[in-house]
């Protein structure tokens, strides 16, 4: 990651954001996740994107992404079964809890409903309130801060406990 981020094409990324990305990459590797050594096109999400998958498995499931944008980076975690982690989220610091309870990604019951069900909708209950979010733009942390790094890792670990990590040699 360090070598890639030193390339000229990433000069627009601030030193603080590069430090966050290096720390995140290191911790993800310790937990058995990697980005395949490639920072790809960001398409509609940003200028570039780093995609984290579980190492040593055939599944192509995505667990986290870091979007590199002109205005900063965005850490996006791919989280499921939110109700199962209700207690953790309800006790989390406000900057963590807000991505679950704030207005970003609120479901507007668009045309994707099919027979009353939308495969893109995430529904869960927090603080006795039903929340529905559109899966396409959820659980994003804009300009994640290194000072809050432990909070992001705690959230990730609550959903993906380290006992499932692959020990790298």
C-alpha positions as CSV (number, residue, x, y, z in Angstrom):
1,X,0.0,0.0,0.0
2,X,2.8,2.4,0.9
3,X,4.4,1.9,-2.5
4,X,1.2,2.5,-4.4
5,X,0.2,5.6,-2.4
6,X,3.7,7.1,-3.2
7,X,2.8,7.1,-7.0
8,X,2.2,10.5,-8.6
9,X,-1.4,9.7,-9.4
10,X,-2.2,9.8,-5.6
11,X,-0.6,13.2,-5.0
12,X,-4.1,14.6,-4.4
13,X,-4.5,12.4,-1.3
14,X,-3.5,14.2,1.9
15,X,-0.8,12.9,4.2
16,X,-3.5,12.4,6.9
17,X,-5.6,10.3,4.6
18,X,-2.6,8.3,3.4
19,X,-1.7,7.6,7.1
20,X,-5.3,6.4,7.7
21,X,-5.2,4.2,4.7
22,X,-1.8,2.6,5.7
23,X,-3.1,2.0,9.2
24,X,-6.3,0.5,7.9
25,X,-4.5,-1.7,5.4
26,X,-2.2,-3.0,8.1
27,X,-5.1,-3.8,10.5
28,X,-7.1,-5.4,7.7
29,X,-4.2,-7.6,6.8
30,X,-3.8,-8.7,10.4
31,X,-7.5,-9.8,10.3
32,X,-7.1,-11.8,7.1
33,X,-8.4,-9.2,4.6
34,X,-6.6,-7.7,1.6
35,X,-7.0,-5.5,-1.4
36,X,-5.0,-7.7,-3.9
37,X,-2.3,-5.1,-4.3
38,X,-4.4,-3.0,-6.6
39,X,-6.0,0.4,-6.3
40,X,-8.6,0.5,-9.0
41,X,-10.8,3.0,-10.7
42,X,-13.4,4.6,-8.5
43,X,-16.2,4.7,-11.1
44,X,-19.0,6.7,-9.6
45,X,-17.8,6.4,-6.0
46,X,-14.6,8.4,-6.4
47,X,-11.4,8.9,-8.4
48,X,-10.0,5.6,-7.1
49,X,-11.1,2.8,-4.9
50,X,-9.5,0.1,-2.7
51,X,-11.6,-3.0,-2.2
52,X,-11.0,-5.4,0.7
53,X,-11.9,-9.1,0.5
54,X,-11.2,-12.0,2.7
55,X,-7.9,-13.7,1.9
56,X,-7.6,-17.4,1.1
57,X,-11.3,-18.0,0.2
58,X,-13.1,-18.3,-3.1
59,X,-15.8,-15.8,-2.2
60,X,-15.7,-12.4,-3.9
61,X,-17.6,-10.8,-1.0
62,X,-16.5,-7.2,-0.3
63,X,-16.0,-6.3,3.4
64,X,-14.7,-2.8,3.1
65,X,-13.9,-0.1,0.5
66,X,-11.9,3.1,0.7
67,X,-13.0,5.6,-1.9
68,X,-10.3,8.2,-2.9
69,X,-12.0,11.4,-3.8
70,X,-10.6,14.9,-4.6
71,X,-12.2,16.2,-1.3
72,X,-11.0,13.3,0.9
73,X,-11.4,9.6,1.5
74,X,-14.5,7.7,2.5
75,X,-14.4,4.4,4.4
76,X,-17.3,2.2,3.6
77,X,-18.0,-1.0,5.6
78,X,-20.2,-3.7,4.3
79,X,-22.3,-4.7,7.2
80,X,-25.2,-7.1,7.5
81,X,-27.6,-8.4,10.2
82,X,-27.6,-5.0,11.9
83,X,-30.2,-6.1,14.5
84,X,-27.8,-8.8,15.7
85,X,-25.4,-6.0,16.6
86,X,-27.9,-3.6,18.1
87,X,-26.4,-3.4,21.5
88,X,-23.0,-2.6,20.2
89,X,-24.3,0.1,17.8
90,X,-26.6,1.7,20.5
91,X,-23.6,2.0,22.8
92,X,-21.2,3.2,20.1
93,X,-19.8,6.8,20.0
94,X,-22.0,9.2,18.1
95,X,-19.7,9.3,15.0
96,X,-20.2,5.5,14.6
97,X,-23.9,5.4,15.5
98,X,-24.7,8.3,13.2
99,X,-24.0,6.3,10.0
100,X,-26.8,3.9,11.1
101,X,-29.3,6.5,12.4
102,X,-28.6,9.6,10.3
103,X,-30.4,10.5,7.1
104,X,-27.8,9.3,4.6
105,X,-29.1,6.4,2.6
106,X,-32.7,6.6,3.9
107,X,-34.9,4.2,1.9
108,X,-37.4,6.1,-0.2
109,X,-39.2,2.9,-1.3
110,X,-38.3,3.4,-4.9
111,X,-39.3,1.3,-7.9
112,X,-37.1,-1.6,-6.8
113,X,-39.9,-3.0,-4.6
114,X,-41.0,-6.3,-6.0
115,X,-44.0,-7.9,-4.4
116,X,-43.4,-5.7,-1.3
117,X,-39.7,-6.7,-1.0
118,X,-36.6,-4.8,-2.1
119,X,-33.4,-6.7,-2.2
120,X,-31.5,-3.4,-1.7
121,X,-33.2,-2.4,1.5
122,X,-31.6,-2.8,4.9
123,X,-34.1,-2.7,7.7
124,X,-33.2,-2.7,11.4
125,X,-34.2,-1.3,14.7
126,X,-32.1,1.0,16.9
127,X,-33.3,2.8,20.0
128,X,-36.8,1.4,19.4
129,X,-37.0,3.0,15.9
130,X,-37.4,1.1,12.7
131,X,-34.8,2.3,10.2
132,X,-34.7,1.5,6.5
133,X,-31.6,2.3,4.4
134,X,-30.8,1.8,0.7
135,X,-27.9,-0.7,0.5
136,X,-26.2,1.3,-2.2
137,X,-25.1,4.1,0.0
138,X,-24.8,3.0,3.6
139,X,-22.3,2.7,6.4
140,X,-19.9,5.3,4.9
141,X,-17.5,7.3,7.1
142,X,-16.5,10.5,5.3
143,X,-13.0,11.8,6.1
144,X,-12.3,9.1,8.7
145,X,-9.9,10.3,11.3
146,X,-6.9,8.5,12.6
147,X,-7.9,9.6,16.1
148,X,-11.1,7.6,15.8
149,X,-9.3,4.6,14.2
150,X,-10.0,2.3,17.1
151,X,-13.8,3.0,16.9
152,X,-13.9,2.0,13.2
153,X,-11.9,-1.2,14.0
154,X,-14.2,-2.0,16.9
155,X,-17.2,-1.7,14.6
156,X,-15.6,-3.9,12.0
157,X,-14.6,-6.5,14.6
158,X,-18.1,-6.6,16.1
159,X,-19.4,-7.7,12.7
160,X,-16.4,-9.8,11.7
161,X,-14.7,-11.1,14.8
162,X,-10.9,-11.6,14.6
163,X,-11.2,-15.3,15.4
164,X,-12.0,-15.8,11.7
165,X,-8.9,-14.0,10.5
166,X,-6.3,-15.8,8.6
167,X,-2.9,-15.8,10.2
168,X,-0.3,-14.6,7.7
169,X,3.2,-15.8,7.7
